[in-house]
């Protein structure tokens, strides 16, 4: 398992808003800053703007795929490939739509005050992403646990957070950490644990071509990192069928 290497003093304050915000900003998480909590939910005009932005970029993406196909020696005028560049361009935009989203777009009013201080786990969340090194898929399961501190979130929102960060060009290690940090920033819980188990097509379809290999990464924040018993409880519950 991969654990973050931060000092115990920092981890003791990991759920402190200021520390988490500073950490996020230094690791490419500026969209999760406290200021973004103050922003209103994106309205219809913002959604329209993003849709128009995607459409404006389609011709360049389509042309790029045409170039790639011709570089492979294909005849882009044959029937089976006539609309392939456009279809591929639209598919790539869908597979990377997470760049247009932040957790506050989907959390809205789904965070609730609740006097619950026991572990909450959502496991076996399906995840699909694209390896940023080869642009081929990796996919698997995400297991999330958090220890609430007077606030809980709608369970489906945890799956939505996974979707936001997986629908980007990724490496599994960063994806794991981004999910954990996003939940920590949004809920300010006593701790967050995230484990991802995935198969990487860059290892299956090419390279070493190991069909049954799986990559497991983890990110432990707060009490899940500090307290071995809490961490063990989470890991044991994740393993149970």
C-alpha positions in Angstrom: 0.0 0.0 0.0 1.2 3.5 -0.8 0.9 6.0 2.1 1.5 9.7 2.0 4.7 10.8 3.7 3.7 13.9 5.7 4.8 14.6 9.2 2.6 13.6 12.1 2.1 17.2 13.1 0.8 18.0 9.6 -1.4 14.9 9.6 -2.8 15.8 13.0 -4.1 19.0 11.4 -4.9 17.5 8.0 -8.6 18.1 8.5 -7.8 21.7 9.4 -9.2 23.8 6.5 -6.1 26.0 6.2 -3.7 23.2 6.0 -5.7 21.2 3.5 -6.2 24.2 1.3 -2.5 25.0 1.3 -1.7 21.4 0.5 -4.2 21.3 -2.4 -2.9 24.5 -3.9 0.6 23.2 -3.9 -0.4 20.0 -5.7 -2.7 21.2 -8.4 -5.9 21.2 -6.5 -6.5 25.0 -6.7 -10.1 24.3 -7.8 -10.8 22.9 -4.3 -9.8 26.1 -2.4 -12.0 27.4 0.3 -12.9 30.3 -1.9 -14.6 27.9 -4.3 -17.1 27.0 -1.5 -18.4 30.6 -1.8 -19.1 30.3 -5.5 -22.6 29.7 -6.6 -23.5 26.4 -8.3 -22.8 26.7 -12.0 -25.9 27.9 -13.8 -27.2 27.0 -17.1 -25.2 29.6 -18.9 -22.0 28.2 -17.6 -23.0 24.7 -18.8 -23.8 26.2 -22.2 -20.5 27.9 -22.3 -18.6 24.7 -21.6 -20.7 22.9 -24.3 -19.9 25.6 -26.8 -16.2 25.4 -25.8 -16.1 21.7 -26.5 -17.9 22.1 -29.8 -15.4 24.8 -30.8 -12.5 22.4 -30.2 -14.0 19.5 -32.1 -12.6 20.5 -35.6 -9.0 20.6 -34.3 -9.4 17.2 -32.5 -11.1 15.7 -35.6 -8.2 16.9 -37.8 -5.7 15.5 -35.4 -7.3 12.0 -35.5 -7.4 12.2 -39.2 -3.7 12.8 -39.2 -3.1 9.9 -36.8 -5.0 7.5 -39.0 -3.2 8.6 -42.1 0.1 8.3 -40.2 -0.8 4.7 -39.6 -1.2 4.1 -43.3 -5.0 4.0 -43.3 -7.3 5.4 -46.0 -9.5 7.9 -44.2 -11.8 8.1 -47.2 -13.0 4.5 -46.9 -16.5 3.9 -45.6 -15.6 2.5 -42.2 -13.4 5.5 -41.3 -15.3 8.4 -42.8 -16.7 9.6 -39.5 -14.1 7.9 -37.2 -12.1 11.1 -36.5 -15.2 12.9 -35.4 -16.5 10.0 -33.3 -13.0 9.6 -31.7 -12.9 13.3 -31.0 -16.3 13.3 -29.2 -15.3 10.1 -27.3 -12.1 11.8 -26.0 -14.0 14.8 -24.9 -16.4 12.5 -22.9 -13.6 10.5 -21.4 -11.9 13.7 -20.2 -15.0 15.6 -19.1 -13.8 15.7 -15.5 -11.6 18.7 -16.5 -14.9 20.8 -16.6 -16.1 19.7 -13.2 -15.3 20.4 -9.5 -16.7 18.6 -6.5 -18.7 21.7 -5.6 -20.6 21.4 -8.9 -22.0 18.1 -7.7 -22.1 18.4 -3.9 -24.4 21.4 -3.8 -26.7 20.8 -0.7 -25.8 17.1 -0.3 -23.7 17.7 2.8 -25.8 17.1 5.9 -25.3 17.9 9.6 -25.4 14.5 11.4 -24.3 13.4 14.8 -22.6 10.3 13.5 -19.0 9.5 14.3 -18.6 5.9 13.1 -16.9 4.8 9.9 -18.7 5.2 6.6 -17.5 3.0 3.7 -18.6 2.8 0.1 -16.7 0.1 -1.8 -16.5 -1.4 -5.2 -17.2 1.8 -7.0 -16.5 1.2 -10.7 -13.8 3.4 -12.1 -12.6 4.0 -15.7 -9.8 6.3 -16.6 -7.1 7.0 -19.2 -3.4 6.5 -18.6 -1.7 9.8 -19.4 1.4 8.0 -20.6 -0.1 6.0 -23.4 -3.7 7.2 -23.6 -5.1 3.7 -23.1 -7.6 2.7 -20.4 -7.1 1.6 -16.8 -10.1 0.5 -14.9 -11.1 -1.2 -11.6 -12.7 -0.6 -8.2 -12.4 2.3 -5.7 -13.1 1.8 -2.0 -13.7 4.9 0.1 -14.0 5.3 3.8 -14.3 8.3 6.1 -14.8 9.0 9.7 -17.4 11.9 10.0 -17.0 14.9 12.1 -20.6 16.0 12.5 -21.1 16.1 8.7 -22.0 13.3 6.2 -22.4 13.4 2.4 -25.0 11.7 0.2 -23.5 8.3 -0.6 -23.9 8.7 -4.4 -21.7 11.8 -4.3 -18.7 9.8 -3.4 -19.1 7.9 -6.6 -19.5 11.2 -8.4 -16.2 12.5 -6.9 -14.5 9.4 -8.3 -16.0 10.2 -11.7 -14.8 13.8 -11.7 -11.2 12.8 -11.2 -11.1 9.6 -13.2 -12.5 11.3 -16.3 -9.2 13.0 -16.9 -5.7 11.9 -18.1 -4.4 10.2 -15.0 -1.9 8.1 -13.2 -3.4 5.9 -10.5 -1.3 7.2 -7.7 -2.4 10.8 -8.3 -6.0 9.8 -8.8 -6.1 8.0 -5.4 -4.7 11.1 -3.6 -7.0 13.5 -5.4 -10.1 11.6 -4.4 -9.0 11.5 -0.7 -8.0 15.2 -0.6 -11.3 16.3 -2.2 -13.4 14.4 0.4 -11.2 15.8 3.2 -11.6 19.3 2.0 -15.3 19.1 1.4 -16.3 17.3 4.7 -13.5 18.1 7.1 -13.8 14.6 8.6 -11.6 13.0 11.2 -10.0 10.9 8.5 -10.3 9.6 4.9 -9.2 6.4 3.3 -9.1 5.6 -0.4 -7.9 2.3 -2.0 -7.9 1.7 -5.8 -7.4 -1.7 -7.4 -7.0 -1.4 -11.2 -5.9 -3.2 -14.3 -3.8 -1.1 -16.7 -4.1 -1.8 -20.4 -0.7 -0.4 -21.0 0.6 -3.5 -19.1 -1.9 -5.9 -20.7 -2.2 -4.9 -24.4 1.4 -3.7 -24.8 4.8 -3.7 -23.1 5.1 -6.6 -20.7 1.6 -7.9 -21.6 0.8 -9.4 -18.2 -2.8 -10.2 -18.3 -3.6 -10.8 -14.7 -1.6 -7.9 -13.1 -3.4 -5.5 -10.8 -2.1 -2.3 -9.3 -3.2 -1.3 -5.8 -2.7 2.2 -4.4 -4.0 3.9 -1.2 -4.2 7.3 0.4 -4.8 7.5 4.2 -5.5 10.9 5.8 -6.1 11.8 9.5 -7.0 9.0 11.8 -6.7 6.4 9.1 -3.0 7.2 8.9 -2.4 7.9 12.6 -4.2 4.9 14.1 -3.3 1.4 12.9 -6.5 -0.1 14.4 -8.7 2.3 12.4 -6.8 1.6 9.3 -6.9 -2.2 9.8 -10.7 -2.0 10.4 -11.2 -0.2 7.1 -9.0 -2.6 5.1 -10.6 -5.6 6.6 -14.1 -4.3 5.8 -13.0 -3.5 2.2 -11.8 -7.1 1.8 -15.0 -8.7 2.9 -17.4 -9.7 0.1 
